[in-house]
Each structure stands twice: as structure tokens, then as C-alpha cells.
């Protein structure tokens, strides 16, 4: 049996979109970061690596994948390309985190925190996140504008102005699970 354009009209498309819904902040973020190599490239940017050869060497990433991911990160505004030329060599580019890239530091901290707690290596954390002035350990948390750290069980997820699903209401996903 073959299908043609007329068959599409007989099967209505659901009004509910999958993970590619562009109104969803998480879905839009995952379009940029939703790949193992991409988040590791960003991690290396925070470790001070800027050159293609450094990313390639440290990550062991195939050249074609690194090229693709760096282009995507530049297009998304996470990195910016800057030209440089060493004496006697052709112009090359290095990659520097932008303000949007810098804003991913808490995301990496949250991923590291979760990994340390729920996927430990047996060797201890590979990196520690500390307050630079005092070396005091830090953690990622939900904090109110007044500076109050809110326990996860007290976090409510509520529809924002961009929500397009009228069936989704406020939830407190951890309140019932962890009385």
C-alpha cells in the first residue's frame, strides 16, 4: 500500500507537539546542547581551551564531529570564532565562550553535582566548584530573588506565558513523592 498527500489529510496531526516544541525552553536548549560532544566542548571552554587542536586532543573527538559541533555552538551564540595567525602559518580560528556560553556554568555545575551524587566514579569528583575567595564548596540550587535557597520539594513548576498546552497546570513534582 502506498501513501500519498491525500492520506495526510485523513490522519490529523496531534495538536500536542513532541520534544521539538519551540515554545519549550528545555527543548530549545537541547537543540543546542543535547549531544554528549557538545556539552563536553563547552566544558573544555570553561577549562580554558580555545583551539580546535586542543578540543580534538583533549576530547579525542573525530574531526568532522568537532567541526560540526563548533559550527553549531557558534551559530547558537555559545562560542565566538576569533582569527589568529602564527608566524609563517595560515590564519586559523579559536573559539571563546560568549556571555551565553558563560551563562552555562551553572548548568555544568548542576550536571557535575548530579553525576557526583548519582553516578559516582569511585575516585571522587573530577572537579570541585568552590567560592574563589574562600575555597568554600558550592552547590547549584533554586534561590529566590531575596537569596533564600528553596528545597526541591518546595519547587512549583507553573505554566508561563509561552505555554501552549491548556491541560498543563502547576505541579510540585517532588512534594508528593518526598513527604
Backbone as a ProteinNet text record, in pm:
[ID]
protein_1_A
[PRIMARY]
XXXXXXXXXXXXXXXXXXXXXXXXXXXXXXXXXXXXXXXXXXXXXXXXXXXXXXXXXXXXXXXXXXXXXXXXXXXXXXXXXXXXXXXXXXXXXXXXXXXXXXXXXXXXXXXXXXXXXXXXXXXXXXXXXXXXXXXXXXXXXXXXXXXXXXXXXXXXXXXXXXXXXXXXXXXXXXXXXXX
[TERTIARY]
83.8	0	88.7	55.9	131.4	50.3	122.6	54	86.5	-5.3	14.2	-27.2	-22.4	-57.1	-197.5	-290.4	-427.7	-439.3	-350.2	-353.5	-321.1	-238.7	-202.1	-324.2	-419.4	-537.3	-631.6	-624.1	-714.8	-664.4	-540.4	-482.8	-442.4	-529.9	-499.1	-372.9	-296.6	-177.2	-219.2	-161.7	-193.2	-153.8	-236.6	-204.1	-90.8	-63.6	44.1	173.2	273.1	398.6	494.4	588.9	688.2	796.7	912.6	1021.3	1077.1	1037.3	1090	1002.9	910.9	823.4	907.5	904.3	989.7	946.6	831	790.3	855.3	902.2	959.9	1107.3	1141.4	1279.4	1376	1334.7	1421.3	1443.7	1338.4	1352	1444	1429.1	1515.1	1660.9	1682	1817.1	1878.5	1798.8	1851.1	1883.6	1818.7	1856.4	2000.3	2048.2	2186.2	2279.4	2240.6	2331.2	2303.8	2203.2	2156.2	2240.9	2369	2460.3	2581.5	2629.8	2742	2862.4	2898.9	3017.8	3000.8	2882.1	2859	2881.7	2825.5	2840.9	2985.3	3055.3	3196.9	3283.8	3249.4	3321.6	3302.8	3180.3	3154.7	3235.3	3236.5	3316.3	3462.2	3515.7	3655.2	3676.6	3574.8	3583.2	3601.8	3533.8	3549.9	3685	3746.2	3879.3	3989.4	3949.7	4047.8	4091	4036.8	4072.4	3997.1	4066.8	4005.1	4034.4	4137.1	4178.4	4122.4	4091.6	4038.6	4127	4258.7	4352.3	4346	4322.8	4311.6	4185.3	4072.6	3948.3	3966.8	4025.9	4046	4133.3	4244.7	4340.1	4279.2	4217.4	4166.3	4046.5	3958.1	3835.8	3848.5	3944.5	3954.7	3836.4	3780.8	3661	3700.5	3626.3	3655.2	3645.5	3733.8	3744.2	3612.6	3542.7	3417.7	3310.9	3305.5	3207.5	3243.8	3371.9	3414.6	3382.3	3409.5	3378.8	3230.6	3147.7	3002.7	2954.2	3002.4	2955.9	3002.8	3126.3	3173.3	3093	3062.7	2979.5	2842.4	2783.5	2652.7	2660.4	2765.7	2780.8	2805.3	2877.2	2897.3	2763.7	2691.4	2562.2	2462.5	2471	2379.9	2426.5	2544.2	2593.9	2660.3	2697	2763.1	2913.2	2970.8	3111	3117.5	3227.4	3256.5	3392	3402.5	3529.2	3613.5	3742.1	3836.7	3955.7	3992.4	4105.7	4237.9	4335.5	4472.3	4565.8	4688.1	4787.1	4921.8	4978.2	5112.5	5210.6	5328.9	5425.1	5448.5	5433	5456.8	5345	5236.1	5125.7	5003	4909.8	4784.3	4697.8	4597.8	4506	4425.3	4410.4	4328.1	4230.4	4142.1	4042.9	4046.9	4022.2	3998.7	3858.7	3814	3674.6	3669.3	3593.6	3583.6	3437.5	3414.5	3279.2	3228.9	3102.6	3034.9	2961.9	2886.2	2803.5	2704	2647.9	2555.9	2629.3	2752.6	2833.6	2866.4	2906.5	2937.5	2817.4	2696.9	2575.2	2548.4	2623.2	2607.9	2685.7	2764.1	2840.5	2751.6	2638.7	2554	2496.5	2475.7	2426.7	2532	2657.4	2764.4	2779.9	2767.4	2774.9	2664.7	2543.4	2431.2	2454.3	2505.4	2534.4	2642.9	2746.5	2853.4	2801.1	2720.1	2664	2578.9	2494.6	2410.5	2497.6	2596.7	2685.5	2762.7	2811.7	2884.6	2794.1	2666.7	2573.7	2516.5	2484.9	2409.6	2483.6	2599.4	2681.3	2827.7	2858.6	2996.4	3094.8	3215.9	3318.6	3392.5	3385.3	3464.5	3598.4	3630.2	3755.5	3732.7	3609.9	3577.3	3551.7	3502.2	3471.7	3596.9	3580.3	3694.4	3720.4	3618	3630.3	3543.3	3590.6	3514.2	3476.5	3357.1	3309.5	3313.4	3394.7	3416.3	3401	3373.8	3376.1	3523.4	3560.5	3700.7	3767.7	3696	3756.8	3789	3710.5	3726.1	3753.6	3744.3	3756	3642.6	3536.5	3420.3	3347.3	3308.5	3233.9	3100.8	3059	2931.1	2843.7	2715.8	2624.3	2523.6	2464.4	2362.8	2228.4	2148.3	2019.3	1923	1795.3	1695.5	1701.2	1713.1	1726.9	1628	1555.6	1461.5	1538.4	1467.1	1528.5	1583.6	1526.9	1573.7	1692	1735.3	1850.3	1819.3	1692.8	1653.1	1667.3	1741.7	1754.7	1627.3	1563.1	1435.1	1459.5	1413.6	1426.6	1353.2	1407.4	1347.9	1202.2	1166.1	1027.1	932.2	985.4	901.8	900.5	961.3	962.3	832.3	765.9	646.6	685.6	639.9	658.7	522.9	515.1	386.1	392	278.1	277	322.5	405.5	449.9	368.2	395.3	317	331.5	437.2	455.9	396.9	340.4	283.5	165.7	166.5	57.2	-31.1	-9	-90.8	-182.4	-310.9	-402.6	-425.4	-384.5	-405.1	-294.5	-187.8	-77.5	-98.7	-108.8	-126.9	-4.2	-10.3	102.3	125.9	252	286.3	393.2	392.7	501.9	550.8	636.1	668.8	733.9	803.9	869.5	794.8	696.5	624.7	552.8	484.3	408.8	501.4	609.6	700	786.9	811	901	836.1	736.3	665.5	754.3
-117	0	123.8	220.4	344.8	454.4	552.5	667.6	788.1	877	998.4	1118.4	1234.5	1356.7	1354.2	1288.1	1287.4	1208.8	1108.9	1031.6	1117.8	1218.6	1305.4	1378.8	1409.9	1483.3	1393	1262.5	1172.3	1135.1	1167.9	1139	1271.3	1328.3	1459.3	1454.7	1558.9	1571.2	1616.3	1553.8	1590.7	1735.7	1805.7	1944.9	1950.3	1839.2	1833.3	1796.8	1880.3	1858.5	1780	1714.1	1636.3	1728.9	1670.8	1745.8	1858.6	1870.1	1979.1	2103.6	2107.9	2223.4	2347	2443.5	2560.4	2654.5	2631.2	2712.4	2663.2	2542	2481.8	2520.9	2584.9	2628.7	2511	2400.5	2283.3	2226	2214	2161.6	2250.4	2382.2	2473.6	2461.6	2446.8	2431.4	2301.2	2195.2	2066.4	2065.5	2153	2166.2	2214	2287.6	2337.8	2242.3	2195.5	2121.8	1972.5	1922.1	1786.4	1677	1686	1589.1	1580	1461.7	1440.2	1526.4	1526.4	1601.4	1750.7	1802.2	1945.7	1994.4	1926.5	1971.2	1954.3	1853.9	1836.6	1945.6	1990.9	2103.5	2228.2	2252.3	2367.1	2352.2	2232.9	2208.7	2247.6	2206.8	2238.8	2387.9	2457.9	2603.1	2665.1	2610.8	2660	2621.3	2520.8	2480.8	2558.1	2652.1	2738.7	2697.7	2590.3	2550	2635.5	2679.5	2764.1	2715.7	2637.1	2598.3	2462.2	2451.7	2328.1	2210.3	2226.6	2117.5	2077.4	2174.7	2141.7	2061.5	2105.4	2029.9	1887.3	1876	1745.8	1655.4	1710.4	1633.6	1590.6	1683.1	1654.3	1559.6	1580	1500.1	1372.3	1366.6	1251.2	1243.4	1356.8	1366.3	1362	1290.4	1291.3	1433.4	1464.7	1598.6	1646.7	1560.9	1604.4	1637.7	1562.8	1589.9	1719.1	1738.8	1861.8	1983.8	1974.8	2086	2117.6	2015.2	2033	2095	2043.2	2092.4	2235.8	2268.1	2405.7	2502.1	2463	2548.4	2571.8	2467.1	2480	2570.2	2555.8	2638.3	2784.8	2809.6	2947.3	3003.1	2924.4	2969.3	2998.6	2923.8	2943.4	3054.9	3110.9	3220.6	3177.4	3050.1	2999.9	3027.9	3013.6	3045.8	3151.2	3225.5	3312.5	3271	3279.4	3248.2	3374.4	3358.6	3469.1	3419.9	3498.7	3461.4	3489.6	3405.9	3428.8	3369.3	3416.4	3365.6	3357.4	3239.1	3222.7	3255.1	3304.4	3342.9	3231.7	3267.4	3173.6	3074.3	3085.3	2989.7	3061.4	2983.1	3039.4	3083.4	3164.6	3208.1	3088.7	3082.6	2980.3	3052	2973.7	3032.3	2962.2	3039.3	2977.4	3016.7	2953.8	2963.1	3007.1	3114.6	3171.6	3174.8	3140.8	3146.5	3290.6	3306.1	3435.7	3450.2	3557.3	3573.3	3457.2	3414.3	3299.2	3173.1	3158.9	3044.5	3050.4	3169.1	3185	3149.9	3179.7	3152.9	3003.5	2920.5	2775.3	2717.6	2799.7	2748.7	2681.6	2740.3	2669.5	2538.6	2532.8	2408.8	2299.9	2332.9	2234.7	2197.7	2297.1	2267.9	2173.8	2194.4	2106.7	1965.2	1954.2	1821.8	1750.7	1825	1765.9	1723.3	1809.1	1779.7	1652.9	1641.4	1523.1	1399.4	1412.3	1299.5	1253.8	1349.7	1314.1	1240.9	1282.7	1221.2	1088.1	1078.2	962.5	874.1	916.2	835.9	847.4	820.6	840.9	748.3	798.5	722.6	626.2	647.7	568.2	634.1	741.2	813.7	951.6	987.2	1121.2	1214	1332.3	1428.1	1464.5	1480.1	1520.5	1669.7	1746.3	1890.6	1931.8	2030.9	2086.1	2228.9	2268	2404.3	2473.6	2579.8	2647.8	2798.4	2863.7	3009.7	3050.8	3125.9	3157.8	3231	3317.6	3397.4	3316.7	3211.7	3139.7	2990.3	2939	2794.4	2713.6	2782.1	2713.9	2638.5	2511.1	2436.2	2504.8	2493.3	2549	2437.9	2470	2377.2	2459.1	2394	2458.1	2436.4	2542.6	2534.3	2635.2	2619.3	2720.8	2824.1	2950.9	3059	3169	3220.7	3329.1	3459.4	3560.5	3691.8	3748.7	3709.1	3755.9	3673.9	3572.9	3493.5	3370.8	3333.3	3215.7	3090.8	2991.6	2863.9	2784.1	2738.7	2669	2518.4	2438.8	2292.7	2242.5	2138.7	2086.4	2047.8	1993.7	1952.9	2072.1	2192.6	2312.5	2389.5	2334.7	2399.5	2365.3	2468.9	2452.3	2486.3	2405.4	2432.9	2476.5	2600.1	2657.9	2700.4	2701.2	2744.5	2890	2915	3051	3107.9	3231.6	3295.4	3226.3	3150	3081.6	2941.6	2893.3	2757.5	2750.4	2648.8	2634.3	2513.5	2443.7	2327.7	2364.5	2385.5	2426.9	2319.5	2195.6	2087.1	2079.4	2156.8	2152.6	2260.9	2218.6	2313.3	2313.5	2386.5	2389.5	2251.4	2221	2094.9	2119.8	2037.2	2031.1	1887.6	1858.1	1719	1641	1703.5	1629.9	1633.4	1719.9	1732.4	1604.9	1543.4	1420.2	1300.6	1299.9	1186.3	1179.2	1295.8	1301.4	1382.2	1320.6	1396.6	1435.2
0	0	0	-79.6	-84.7	-19.5	23.8	82.1	-2.2	-8.1	-85.8	-4.4	-65.9	5.2	63	-3.6	46.3	176.3	197.4	321.7	442.7	425.4	537.6	590.8	503.4	548.3	627.8	607.4	677.9	816.4	846.7	977.1	1040.6	1123.7	1180.7	1266.8	1259.4	1340.3	1479	1578.7	1716.4	1741.5	1816.5	1849.8	1951.3	2018	2114.9	2042.4	2052.1	1981.6	2069.7	2007.7	2080.9	2134.8	2172.7	2233.7	2150	2024.2	1941.7	1948.6	2041	2057.2	2088	1998.6	2013.7	2124.5	2184	2298.6	2427.4	2428	2548.1	2560.4	2669.5	2693	2694.5	2752.9	2760.4	2621.6	2540.8	2405.4	2321.9	2333.4	2258	2303.3	2432.5	2485.5	2436.9	2435.4	2391.1	2241.6	2164.8	2023.9	2011.1	2108.5	2107.1	2181.2	2297.5	2386.4	2397.7	2329.9	2352.7	2291.7	2306.6	2247.3	2340.4	2364	2455.7	2418.2	2291.2	2249.3	2271.4	2245.6	2256.6	2398.5	2494.9	2633.9	2679.6	2627.9	2663.7	2601.4	2482.4	2420.9	2506.5	2551.6	2639.3	2767.8	2825	2946	2923	2809	2778.6	2759.4	2709.9	2700.7	2838.1	2938.2	3075	3134	3079	3125.7	3054.3	2970	2905.4	2766.3	2715	2579.5	2478.3	2375.7	2273.3	2132.5	2115.9	1980.9	1941.3	1813.2	1755.7	1795.8	1779.4	1808.9	1956.6	2045.7	2188.3	2217	2160.1	2178.5	2125.7	2009.1	1944.2	2031	2080.1	2160	2293.4	2364.2	2498.6	2494.1	2397.9	2392.8	2310.5	2219.4	2130.5	2034.5	2002.7	1918.9	1771.6	1688.4	1544.4	1487.4	1394.4	1336.3	1277.6	1203.9	1140.3	1243.8	1351.7	1457.2	1530	1559.5	1625.9	1540.2	1412.3	1321.2	1325.3	1315	1315.3	1445.7	1559	1689	1714	1676.1	1694.1	1607.6	1484.3	1397.8	1460.9	1517.1	1582.2	1704.3	1783	1903	1867.6	1759.1	1712.3	1662	1583.1	1529.7	1642.2	1751.7	1865.2	1957.9	1931.1	2013.9	2143.4	2155.2	2275.1	2268.7	2150.8	2126	2016.4	2014.2	1900.9	1844.9	1712.1	1644.2	1636.9	1666.6	1653.1	1572.3	1472.9	1389.9	1458.4	1429.2	1474.8	1369.4	1368.4	1273	1343.9	1345.6	1398.3	1286.9	1320.9	1216.7	1114.9	987.3	879	853.3	927.1	911.4	856.8	807.7	758.2	875.9	846	951.4	1001.1	1130.8	1196.1	1287.1	1346.5	1435.4	1570	1673.3	1802.6	1847.3	1953.8	1996.4	2141.7	2166.1	2300.1	2343.4	2469.6	2523.7	2519.9	2485	2485.9	2619	2634.7	2755.5	2766.1	2652.6	2654.3	2696.3	2653.1	2694.5	2842.5	2889.2	3031.8	3119.1	3070.5	3147.6	3163	3092.4	3106.5	3224.8	3293.7	3407.5	3512.6	3552.7	3649.2	3593.5	3463.1	3401.1	3416.8	3386.5	3403.3	3550.6	3638.6	3781.2	3825.6	3775	3810.2	3756.5	3634.9	3578.2	3659.8	3696.9	3777.7	3914.6	3974.8	4106.9	4101.2	3999	3984	3961.1	3873.3	3845	3968	4046.5	4168.8	4266.5	4274.9	4369.6	4321.1	4191.9	4144	4044.4	3997	3906	3946.9	4074.5	4121.4	4050	4032	3960.9	4051.5	4182	4274.7	4304.5	4233.6	4254.1	4314.1	4337.6	4385.2	4268.1	4296.3	4188.3	4108.4	3977.9	3895.1	3906.9	3936.2	3954.2	4072.1	4144.6	4255.7	4219.8	4255.5	4234.1	4369.6	4379.1	4506.1	4490	4601.6	4606.2	4598.5	4494.8	4468.4	4584.3	4653.8	4760.8	4885.6	4913	5040.1	5023.8	4901.3	4873	4934.8	4976.8	5034.4	4923.6	4948.6	4847.4	4814.2	4690.3	4646.8	4590.9	4574.3	4509.2	4429.9	4331.4	4248.9	4316.7	4323.8	4392.3	4332.3	4364.9	4333.7	4445.1	4405.6	4501.7	4464.1	4564	4537.8	4514.4	4467.5	4446.5	4576.5	4690.2	4821	4872.4	4796.6	4836.7	4919.6	4929.1	5006.9	4919.6	4969.6	4899.1	4924	4816.4	4825.8	4812.5	4909.8	4897.7	4772.7	4709.4	4585.3	4602.5	4718.8	4741.4	4743.9	4760.9	4765.6	4633.2	4531.2	4399.5	4326.4	4276.3	4192.2	4049	3956.8	3814.4	3762.4	3716.9	3676.7	3530.5	3462.1	3322.4	3309.8	3210.3	3180.9	3066.8	3029	2922.7	2787.1	2767.6	2640.1	2633.9	2743.2	2745	2650.2	2564.6	2468.1	2495.2	2604.6	2637.9	2755.2	2728.6	2835.8	2940.9	2912.5	3007.9	3113.6	3095.2	3190.5	3294.5	3417.7	3527.3	3615.8	3724.7	3818.5	3878.4	3901.1	3966.8	4071.2	4171.2	4268.2	4261.5	4163.9	4134	4245.8	4336.4	4443.2	4575.1	4588.8	4715.6	4752.6	4660.9	4690.3	4702.1	4623.8	4623	4747.6	4809.2	4924.8	5037.2	5106.6	5211.3	5327.3
[MASK]
+++++++++++++++++++++++++++++++++++++++++++++++++++++++++++++++++++++++++++++++++++++++++++++++++++++++++++++++++++++++++++++++++++++++++++++++++++++++++++++++++++++++++++++++++++

